[in-house]
Structure formats: structure tokens, C-alpha cells
Amino acid sequence: MTNNLISFINSIFFHLFLLAILTLDFSIFTPQSDREKIIPIEFISFPAIKDERAKRNNDSLSTRRNNNIEIEKEIKKISEQNNNKLNLNSLDNLQKQIEETKFFQEKKEVQVRIFLIQKRINSIWKKPSLINQNIETEIQINLAPSGEILKYEMISSSGNKIFDDSAFRALANISFITEVIGMDRNYFERNFRSFNLVFKSKD
């Protein structure tokens, strides 16, 4: 009886020992550094996947950033070109306005000078007294820069020889047109090298 009891107890201990061996995790008895190295293989691949995704995201972000920079440069370039065109157009318009203003101002000054010349010649012109009709003759005068009258010729006759001859005689009594003396040469060449005077029977 005693032997049977001992055998039964031994059998129980043996089975408990086998159960402990099969169920216990003996890795807890390994060194800490060794246990940290034992990592399931599936977890090792995760960082690589994350790095690849991060790299793709960074590349995509960098590409978008570069594209945006290029677009901004192109927009800035176009804007500068448009501004330059506007500035050039504004400068061209301003230059044209200045030139037009100078042109009209010069023409006005020329008209004033010709009026003064005409007035001085009329002061010595002996107009025929028996002419009652309203007639006029136009004479072209050529000058030297010194104001000397080089020649004059009729451009348009009044139809009355006495009247035309009286205008010629008035010019023959004047050797110089003093109103052009000392005038700028270019100004003179443009306006007074050759100009016309109109002699009217009635003012």
C-alpha cells in the first residue's frame, strides 16, 4: 500500500514537472541584452516601410515646393515684363506729348515772328490807293542766317500788276530781316530759311 502511494505521488510530481517545462518561458532567465535582440521578424520591416513612405512624401513635398518656386518666378517675370511695357508705353507717350508741345510752341513763336516781320514791311509798303477790291498776293522770301534777303518770288498773284509790283518794291527797300539775327541755326533752317509773306489790299 505504501509503495503504491509513493508511486502515485511520484507520478503526480513527474507530470507537474513536465507541465512546467512545457508552459514556462525560460527566456526570462537569459541576459537583458539578449532578450532585447529577440524581436519578431515582422516588426523589423516596419521602420523600413515608414522610411520609404517618408522619403516619398519628402520627395513629393520637395517637388511641389520647387514647382511653386518656378511658378512664382514665372509670374514675377511676366509681371516685370508687363510693368516694363507699361513704363515704356508711358515714356513713349510722354515723349510724344513733349515733342508735340515743343512743335506747337515753335509754330506759335514762328507765327509771332512772321507777324512782326510783316508788320515792319507793311510800315514801309506804299499800298496803291485806287484799289478798292479785296485782293492779296503771296511772296516767298529766302534768307541767309545773317538775315540778309537772298531772293524773293511770287507764289500767288493778286491779279493786279500794280498791286503786285508795290509789294515787290517794299521788299526791295529792305536788305535784312533783323528779326532772325542771332537765331539758333537749326531753328532758322526749319522755319526761316524760306517762308511766305501775304500782302493784302485790306487789313
DOGUTOR-591159 format. One record per residue: residue number from 0; x, y, z of N, C-alpha, C in turn. Coordinates in Angstrom, 3 decimals. Example, Ala and Ser with C-alpha at 12.3 -4.5 7.8 and 13.67 -1.06 7.14 Angstrom:
# residues 2
R    k      n_px      n_py      n_pz     ca_px     ca_py     ca_pz      c_px      c_py      c_pz
R    0    13.190    -5.690     7.800    12.300    -4.500     7.800    13.200    -3.300     7.800
R    1    12.850    -2.250     7.080    13.670    -1.060     7.140    12.900     0.030     7.870
//
This chain:
# residues 203
R    k      n_px      n_py      n_pz     ca_px     ca_py     ca_pz      c_px      c_py      c_pz
R    0     0.841    -1.192     0.000     0.000     0.000     0.000     0.879     1.246     0.000
R    1     1.881     1.230     0.767     2.795     2.379     0.865     3.527     2.599    -0.442
R    2     3.921     1.500    -1.056     4.625     1.625    -2.341     3.726     2.215    -3.422
R    3     2.485     1.824    -3.404     1.538     2.363    -4.384     1.344     3.872    -4.189
R    4     1.275     4.310    -2.952     1.076     5.728    -2.661     2.285     6.552    -3.122
R    5     3.476     5.989    -2.869     4.699     6.700    -3.280     4.767     6.791    -4.782
R    6     4.394     5.715    -5.430     4.418     5.729    -6.910     3.420     6.742    -7.452
R    7     2.284     6.833    -6.808     1.259     7.783    -7.271     1.735     9.220    -7.108
R    8     2.364     9.478    -5.938     2.863    10.838    -5.679     3.974    11.187    -6.657
R    9     4.864    10.214    -6.897     5.952    10.448    -7.858     5.410    10.725    -9.258
R   10     4.368    10.016    -9.598     3.760    10.223   -10.921     3.189    11.637   -11.038
R   11     2.553    12.088    -9.948     1.989    13.444    -9.967     3.103    14.466   -10.114
R   12     4.195    14.318    -9.329     5.308    15.274    -9.432     5.933    15.273   -10.821
R   13     6.055    14.079   -11.420     6.648    13.967   -12.751     5.803    14.697   -13.780
R   14     4.483    14.521   -13.682     3.598    15.203   -14.629     3.612    16.725   -14.412
R   15     3.665    17.118   -13.147     3.744    18.557   -12.880     5.034    19.160   -13.437
R   16     6.150    18.401   -13.334     7.435    18.849   -13.841     7.401    18.999   -15.355
R   17     6.776    18.005   -16.019     6.649    18.087   -17.484     5.780    19.279   -17.893
R   18     4.717    19.490   -17.156     3.831    20.614   -17.457     4.560    21.939   -17.285
R   19     5.397    22.043   -16.269     6.152    23.275   -16.016     7.140    23.524   -17.150
R   20     7.780    22.443   -17.590     8.759    22.586   -18.684     8.075    23.066   -19.953
R   21     6.902    22.539   -20.243     6.209    22.878   -21.483     5.590    24.276   -21.456
R   22     5.218    24.740   -20.307     4.467    26.005   -20.243     5.303    27.208   -19.827
R   23     6.347    27.032   -19.080     7.122    28.170   -18.604     7.963    28.779   -19.727
R   24     8.163    30.203   -19.718     9.003    30.937   -20.674    10.362    31.135   -20.047
R   25    11.319    30.279   -20.473    12.650    30.320   -19.874    13.492    31.484   -20.385
R   26    12.901    32.308   -21.318    13.680    33.446   -21.832    13.917    34.501   -20.780
R   27    13.106    34.427   -19.727    13.293    35.417   -18.665    14.611    35.219   -17.955
R   28    15.193    34.016   -18.123    16.468    33.724   -17.461    17.660    34.102   -18.326
R   29    17.400    34.558   -19.592    18.503    34.989   -20.461    18.868    36.421   -20.127
R   30    20.097    36.877   -20.476    20.506    38.272   -20.185    19.586    39.283   -20.879
R   31    19.535    40.475   -20.263    18.624    41.529   -20.764    18.944    41.914   -22.204
R   32    20.233    42.047   -22.530    20.622    42.469   -23.874    20.215    41.438   -24.912
R   33    20.318    40.117   -24.510    19.944    39.066   -25.461    18.460    39.048   -25.684
R   34    17.700    39.301   -24.643    16.238    39.294   -24.792    15.776    40.444   -25.684
R   35    16.468    41.595   -25.654    16.069    42.721   -26.493    16.317    42.446   -27.958
R   36    17.257    41.583   -28.274    17.554    41.268   -29.658    16.532    40.326   -30.264
R   37    15.820    39.609   -29.409    14.850    38.639   -29.923    13.561    39.402   -30.222
R   38    13.477    39.887   -31.455    12.319    40.682   -31.888    11.649    39.937   -33.018
R   39    10.346    39.839   -33.000     9.648    39.154   -34.107    10.032    39.793   -35.440
R   40    10.230    38.957   -36.429    10.737    39.390   -37.725     9.824    40.384   -38.401
R   41     8.482    40.268   -38.114     7.570    41.174   -38.797     7.742    42.622   -38.347
R   42     8.223    42.852   -37.131     8.402    44.223   -36.646     9.641    44.876   -37.217
R   43    10.570    44.108   -37.738    11.799    44.659   -38.273    11.535    45.415   -39.580
R   44    10.562    44.998   -40.341    10.292    45.602   -41.641     9.521    46.917   -41.535
R   45     8.882    47.170   -40.417     8.057    48.379   -40.297     8.844    49.676   -40.450
R   46    10.012    49.820   -39.775    10.763    51.069   -39.935    11.186    51.322   -41.378
R   47    11.564    50.273   -42.091    11.976    50.441   -43.488    10.825    50.959   -44.332
R   48     9.621    50.416   -44.091     8.441    50.863   -44.839     8.141    52.318   -44.514
R   49     8.222    52.651   -43.218     7.969    54.040   -42.823     8.981    54.988   -43.451
R   50    10.267    54.566   -43.464    11.306    55.406   -44.070    11.037    55.627   -45.548
R   51    10.606    54.572   -46.252    10.317    54.698   -47.683     9.154    55.646   -47.922
R   52     8.112    55.498   -47.109     6.962    56.401   -47.233     7.357    57.839   -46.927
R   53     8.156    58.027   -45.872     8.603    59.368   -45.513     9.447    59.976   -46.629
R   54    10.298    59.114   -47.240    11.129    59.604   -48.341    10.274    60.036   -49.520
R   55     9.247    59.203   -49.857     8.361    59.568   -50.960     7.610    60.855   -50.659
R   56     7.147    60.979   -49.408     6.438    62.204   -49.017     7.348    63.426   -49.107
R   57     8.599    63.245   -48.640     9.548    64.355   -48.703     9.861    64.733   -50.149
R   58    10.038    63.691   -50.996    10.297    63.963   -52.418     9.132    64.690   -53.063
R   59     7.918    64.236   -52.745     6.727    64.864   -53.318     6.599    66.308   -52.844
R   60     6.864    66.531   -51.543     6.803    67.871   -50.987     7.859    68.770   -51.613
R   61     9.070    68.224   -51.787    10.139    68.985   -52.402     9.810    69.336   -53.852
R   62     9.210    68.373   -54.561     8.820    68.631   -55.962     7.777    69.722   -56.038
R   63     6.765    69.647   -55.162     5.726    70.681   -55.155     6.313    72.043   -54.804
R   64     7.238    72.043   -53.852     7.857    73.299   -53.458     8.657    73.898   -54.617
R   65     9.421    73.047   -55.311    10.188    73.519   -56.464     9.271    74.024   -57.571
R   66     8.165    73.308   -57.796     7.200    73.740   -58.806     6.612    75.099   -58.451
R   67     6.279    75.265   -57.173     5.727    76.544   -56.722     6.737    77.675   -56.901
R   68     8.009    77.372   -56.614     9.048    78.381   -56.784     9.177    78.772   -58.253
R   69     9.159    77.768   -59.139     9.250    78.049   -60.581     8.058    78.867   -61.061
R   70     6.866    78.507   -60.569     5.657    79.243   -60.955     5.739    80.691   -60.488
R   71     6.200    80.881   -59.239     6.333    82.231   -58.706     7.346    83.049   -59.520
R   72     8.461    82.384   -59.917     9.451    83.072   -60.744     8.858    83.489   -62.080
R   73     8.086    82.589   -62.689     7.486    82.886   -63.993     6.479    84.023   -63.884
R   74     5.667    83.987   -62.812     4.690    85.049   -62.590     5.406    86.387   -62.393
R   75     6.473    86.373   -61.606     7.237    87.591   -61.358     7.848    88.113   -62.653
R   76     8.361    87.193   -63.484     8.966    87.580   -64.758     7.944    88.239   -65.675
R   77     6.766    87.605   -65.780     5.695    88.149   -66.622     5.254    89.513   -66.096
R   78     5.127    89.608   -64.770     4.709    90.871   -64.165     5.724    91.972   -64.462
R   79     7.025    91.645   -64.345     8.056    92.641   -64.632     8.030    93.053   -66.096
R   80     7.811    92.067   -66.991     7.730    92.389   -68.413     6.560    93.321   -68.693
R   81     5.411    93.019   -68.074     4.239    93.882   -68.262     4.487    95.277   -67.718
R   82     5.146    95.339   -66.543     5.448    96.647   -65.963     6.412    97.429   -66.846
R   83     7.399    96.706   -67.411     8.341    97.369   -68.304     7.641    97.901   -69.543
R   84     6.699    97.090   -70.083     5.950    97.538   -71.258     5.120    98.766   -70.927
R   85     4.480    98.719   -69.747     3.674    99.872   -69.335     4.545   101.106   -69.165
R   86     5.727   100.905   -68.549     6.625   102.034   -68.344     7.119   102.588   -69.677
R   87     7.451   101.652   -70.615     7.916   102.097   -71.924     6.816   102.843   -72.662
R   88     5.591   102.288   -72.576     4.467   102.968   -73.226     4.239   104.347   -72.626
R   89     4.339   104.412   -71.296     4.158   105.699   -70.625     5.249   106.686   -71.039
R   90     6.497   106.186   -71.117     7.599   107.054   -71.518     7.439   107.501   -72.969
R   91     7.005   106.558   -73.821     6.791   106.907   -75.237     5.701   107.964   -75.367
R   92     4.598   107.758   -74.649     3.505   108.734   -74.701     3.947   110.088   -74.172
R   93     4.708   110.055   -73.076     5.201   111.311   -72.501     6.137   112.016   -73.479
R   94     7.017   111.230   -74.124     7.944   111.821   -75.089     7.186   112.429   -76.269
R   95     6.147   111.723   -76.736     5.342   112.252   -77.835     4.640   113.549   -77.437
R   96     4.113   113.566   -76.230     3.443   114.779   -75.752     4.414   115.950   -75.671
R   97     5.638   115.667   -75.184     6.649   116.723   -75.082     7.009   117.243   -76.471
R   98     7.197   116.289   -77.409     7.556   116.696   -78.773     6.430   117.498   -79.428
R   99     5.185   117.045   -79.220     4.049   117.779   -79.782     3.945   119.179   -79.180
R  100     4.168   119.257   -77.870     4.118   120.558   -77.196     5.199   121.490   -77.747
R  101     6.417   120.957   -77.912     7.501   121.766   -78.482     7.167   122.206   -79.899
R  102     6.583   121.286   -80.687     6.251   121.599   -82.082     5.250   122.751   -82.163
R  103     4.157   122.636   -81.385     3.140   123.687   -81.426     3.656   125.000   -80.845
R  104     4.496   124.898   -79.828     5.082   126.108   -79.253     5.983   126.799   -80.271
R  105     6.770   125.995   -80.993     7.660   126.568   -82.011     6.863   127.223   -83.129
R  106     5.783   126.541   -83.569     4.958   127.111   -84.640     4.330   128.431   -84.206
R  107     3.935   128.494   -82.949     3.349   129.730   -82.437     4.378   130.849   -82.416
R  108     5.603   130.523   -81.988     6.673   131.531   -81.983     6.983   131.999   -83.399
R  109     6.991   131.066   -84.350     7.262   131.421   -85.752     6.194   132.372   -86.274
R  110     4.927   132.061   -85.959     3.835   132.937   -86.399     3.986   134.348   -85.838
R  111     4.416   134.444   -84.578     4.618   135.759   -83.960     5.733   136.510   -84.671
R  112     6.849   135.822   -84.960     7.977   136.478   -85.638     7.575   136.928   -87.041
R  113     6.861   136.052   -87.772     6.432   136.424   -89.121     5.466   137.604   -89.076
R  114     4.616   137.637   -88.057     3.705   138.775   -87.892     4.503   140.069   -87.696
R  115     5.565   140.012   -86.886     6.389   141.201   -86.647     7.122   141.630   -87.924
R  116     7.623   140.627   -88.693     8.291   140.938   -89.966     7.303   141.596   -90.926
R  117     6.106   140.977   -91.016     5.073   141.504   -91.911     4.702   142.929   -91.505
R  118     4.594   143.169   -90.215     4.206   144.491   -89.719     5.269   145.537   -90.088
R  119     6.566   145.171   -89.942     7.629   146.119   -90.270     7.654   146.441   -91.768
R  120     7.443   145.384   -92.600     7.431   145.618   -94.050     6.204   146.443   -94.457
R  121     5.089   146.165   -93.827     3.869   146.928   -94.144     4.036   148.414   -93.789
R  122     4.887   148.685   -92.800     5.070   150.081   -92.383     5.780   150.915   -93.447
R  123     6.536   150.240   -94.341     7.222   150.978   -95.413     6.588   150.690   -96.780
R  124     5.560   149.862   -96.795     4.906   149.497   -98.058     3.938   150.614   -98.478
R  125     4.122   151.089   -99.690     3.223   152.095  -100.238     2.135   151.377  -101.026
R  126     1.030   151.161  -100.341    -0.077   150.407  -100.928    -0.820   151.292  -101.944
R  127    -1.114   150.791  -103.147    -1.869   151.576  -104.141    -3.187   152.049  -103.561
R  128    -3.461   153.346  -103.745    -4.652   153.936  -103.111    -5.930   153.751  -103.923
R  129    -5.833   153.488  -105.204    -7.024   153.408  -106.048    -7.608   151.990  -106.145
R  130    -7.071   151.078  -105.387    -7.561   149.694  -105.431    -8.608   149.519  -104.333
R  131    -9.822   149.293  -104.761   -10.915   149.159  -103.794   -11.303   147.704  -103.521
R  132   -10.939   146.802  -104.435   -11.323   145.397  -104.211   -10.415   144.729  -103.175
R  133   -10.925   143.651  -102.631   -10.187   142.909  -101.595    -9.308   141.858  -102.284
R  134    -8.029   142.182  -102.469    -7.107   141.274  -103.148    -5.866   141.065  -102.278
R  135    -5.070   140.051  -102.644    -3.829   139.778  -101.904    -2.844   139.045  -102.795
R  136    -1.577   139.189  -102.472    -0.514   138.476  -103.180     0.403   137.818  -102.157
R  137     0.907   136.641  -102.512     1.774   135.883  -101.592     3.163   135.777  -102.199
R  138     4.164   136.149  -101.404     5.547   136.163  -101.877     6.410   135.296  -100.962
R  139     7.242   134.450  -101.584     8.175   133.599  -100.822     9.511   134.318  -100.705
R  140    10.053   134.315   -99.481    11.316   135.016   -99.208    12.360   133.986   -98.765
R  141    13.553   134.077   -99.325    14.686   133.229   -98.935    15.716   134.090   -98.214
R  142    16.119   133.632   -97.022    17.056   134.402   -96.196    18.361   133.658   -95.970
R  143    19.396   134.397   -95.651    20.644   133.847   -95.128    20.544   133.869   -93.600
R  144    21.343   133.051   -92.905    21.308   133.071   -91.430    21.583   134.447   -90.837
R  145    22.266   135.309   -91.588    22.548   136.662   -91.113    21.326   137.565   -91.192
R  146    20.233   137.072   -91.835    19.035   137.883   -92.005    18.965   138.556   -93.358
R  147    20.028   138.407   -94.171    20.037   139.032   -95.492    19.017   138.363   -96.422
R  148    18.258   139.186   -97.147    17.295   138.659   -98.120    18.060   138.235   -99.376
R  149    18.063   136.939   -99.661    18.781   136.420  -100.817    17.946   136.561  -102.095
R  150    16.666   136.236  -101.991    15.773   136.398  -103.145    14.333   136.319  -102.681
R  151    13.453   136.760  -103.539    12.017   136.624  -103.277    11.303   136.449  -104.609
R  152    10.230   135.678  -104.538     9.473   135.400  -105.755     7.991   135.247  -105.421
R  153     7.183   135.536  -106.426     5.735   135.483  -106.215     5.248   134.031  -106.232
R  154     4.446   133.689  -105.259     3.832   132.368  -105.183     2.401   132.433  -105.696
R  155     1.727   133.501  -105.341     0.333   133.670  -105.760     0.093   135.143  -106.089
R  156    -0.324   135.416  -107.327    -0.562   136.796  -107.761    -1.965   137.249  -107.366
R  157    -2.063   138.554  -107.132    -3.370   139.137  -106.816    -4.226   139.314  -108.069
R  158    -3.568   139.255  -109.227    -4.279   139.539  -110.474    -4.194   140.992  -110.872
R  159    -3.624   141.804  -109.998    -3.464   143.238  -110.284    -1.969   143.539  -110.274
R  160    -1.419   143.878  -111.468     0.026   144.072  -111.586     0.527   145.226  -110.725
R  161    -0.234   146.316  -110.655     0.178   147.473  -109.841     0.307   147.063  -108.372
R  162    -0.636   146.300  -107.923    -0.618   145.842  -106.521     0.565   144.908  -106.289
R  163     0.785   143.952  -107.185     1.905   143.016  -107.035     3.240   143.754  -107.042
R  164     3.413   144.720  -107.960     4.671   145.470  -108.054     4.934   146.283  -106.791
R  165     3.860   146.787  -106.181     4.053   147.586  -104.953     4.602   146.713  -103.823
R  166     4.180   145.449  -103.755     4.691   144.528  -102.729     6.156   144.219  -102.978
R  167     6.533   144.032  -104.248     7.931   143.780  -104.590     8.819   144.973  -104.213
R  168     8.317   146.178  -104.453     9.108   147.370  -104.136     9.338   147.496  -102.632
R  169     8.346   147.102  -101.857     8.508   147.156  -100.395     9.628   146.231   -99.945
R  170     9.697   145.071  -100.529    10.766   144.123  -100.181    12.118   144.607  -100.688
R  171    12.117   145.298  -101.840    13.383   145.800  -102.391    13.994   146.861  -101.496
R  172    13.193   147.515  -100.686    13.697   148.560   -99.794    14.259   148.007   -98.483
R  173    14.196   146.692   -98.331    14.714   146.056   -97.099    15.823   145.090   -97.487
R  174    16.977   145.260   -96.920    18.101   144.362   -97.227    18.201   143.200   -96.224
R  175    17.820   143.478   -94.964    17.970   142.478   -93.908    16.652   142.325   -93.130
R  176    16.405   141.120   -92.731    15.307   140.832   -91.788    15.958   140.658   -90.419
R  177    15.949   141.728   -89.648    16.673   141.717   -88.365    16.057   140.771   -87.333
R  178    14.821   140.396   -87.534    14.136   139.539   -86.545    14.737   138.129   -86.446
R  179    15.572   137.724   -87.425    16.154   136.373   -87.382    17.622   136.394   -86.992
R  180    18.191   137.570   -86.778    19.610   137.664   -86.438    19.855   137.039   -85.055
R  181    20.903   136.202   -84.965    21.237   135.546   -83.696    20.368   134.346   -83.374
R  182    19.538   133.941   -84.298    18.628   132.812   -84.077    19.402   131.483   -84.121
R  183    18.976   130.510   -83.350    19.564   129.174   -83.396    19.523   128.648   -84.835
R  184    20.634   128.063   -85.300    20.758   127.682   -86.712    19.703   126.640   -87.109
R  185    19.537   125.634   -86.303    18.535   124.600   -86.630    17.125   125.192   -86.661
R  186    16.862   126.039   -85.699    15.560   126.721   -85.647    15.362   127.567   -86.909
R  187    16.415   128.269   -87.305    16.356   129.105   -88.511    16.105   128.259   -89.754
R  188    16.848   127.160   -89.890    16.713   126.306   -91.076    15.317   125.706   -91.181
R  189    14.738   125.397   -90.049    13.396   124.796   -90.060    12.324   125.807   -90.450
R  190    12.483   127.054   -90.044    11.363   127.985   -90.132    11.600   129.250   -90.978
R  191    12.867   129.679   -91.117    13.079   130.974   -91.757    14.050   130.954   -92.932
R  192    14.564   129.802   -93.262    15.379   129.745   -94.470    14.524   130.157   -95.670
R  193    13.293   129.671   -95.659    12.336   130.062   -96.699    10.961   130.162   -96.045
R  194    10.292   131.307   -96.191     8.956   131.481   -95.629     8.159   132.444   -96.512
R  195     6.861   132.462   -96.315     5.981   133.260   -97.175     5.371   134.437   -96.405
R  196     5.220   135.552   -97.131     4.505   136.708   -96.604     3.307   136.990   -97.521
R  197     2.199   137.402   -96.893     0.972   137.714   -97.662     0.698   139.211   -97.555
R  198     0.570   139.851   -98.707     0.275   141.296   -98.769    -1.197   141.440   -99.169
R  199    -1.978   142.134   -98.312    -3.421   142.264   -98.533    -3.775   143.727   -98.819
R  200    -4.738   143.913   -99.735    -5.190   145.276  -100.047    -5.977   145.858   -98.899
R  201    -6.641   145.014   -98.157    -7.428   145.476   -96.989    -7.085   144.609   -95.794
R  202    -6.787   145.250   -94.691    -6.462   144.510   -93.468    -7.722   144.044   -92.767
//
